[in-house]
Amino acid sequence: MLKVVVFDSGYGGELFADYLEEELPLVDIVRVIDWRNADKMQHNARLTRRLAEEALKPYIGKADAIVFANYLLSVTSLKYFRRKYKNQCFVGLKLNHPANFRYRTVILTTKAVARTFKYKRFAHQIKARTLVLDDWPILIDDGELGHGKIRRDLKPLLPYKPEQLIFTCTQFADLENELRRIFGHNTKIINNFDEAARDICHTLKIRGALKKQK
């Protein structure tokens, strides 16, 4: 059986691993969630890379693929890992352009991701607004992000009436239903989980593994 390691520093990694287990039932999904360093890995790309490398040492060279369920790591360090560990397959979450550029688009992200060159170029290309929600990931990890705070933090977006939301933080996938209640059930939400699953299938040459096509 193929083995895929999912690495993250919080609840978003659990959500992504759950998704992969459902979509790729013939693949053994191993979760490596560095909860102890969750707060540290939200803010500093170099520190995130070092902590990830330490946590993944037992798995490098022993897994069919290692997936970063962490946008900061995916955006800043994927090339580093691929160059250093050439015999190990690494997959990350991408900043994918939405299918419809005409929609009013908002990206929900964190400060560390938003200040990277790749993110700035991505947001500019799709003409999207950015909302930085730096305290949300830890609150989600701790189960302490309440409805009142969500609505207060998103209030500035209500006059803009976004038609699609893009997540560049895996924890935010836990809030899809709440966000649809706020912005309307027709709001398109993009978390890129399905795209990452297809990348895994393509990289590992798994044909017909996905249970459903998005």
C-alpha angles and dihedrals in degrees: 000000000000115000122215120184117209114203127193141131101238152005093314089070090054090051092050092046089051089052093051092048089055096043098039105036093164093059125083106233114204117194119215105179116172097205092161092066098035095119094046093051094057097069116030124054096198093048090046090053093049094047091047091051091052093048093047099048093099090053105040109109092011102074130070089226139358114210124200108217087186121092096205090054093043094050099043109027112028093097091048093056094043092052096044097043103036094167093057124078115227126189127187140187111267133217094238123190112242118245093240117049092180093072119098099253132198125185116211108207148137129264094249092055094040093057095055118105093236092055094047091051091046095050091046094050094053094038092233131160118237126222114188113209103177098164097049099080095057092042089052091048090053094043091240104116103114131197092248094057092045091055093044093051093047096044094098089062097054096084089049091055098207115215095198134026124203120201120211092175119068094215090066090070086078089067101054096112093046092050092050090053089054100043101025134272092266091063110118113229121198120193098157094227092126092049091052090050090053090049089054091050091048094046094048092039092239108162122200093359098127111093094213136009117233 
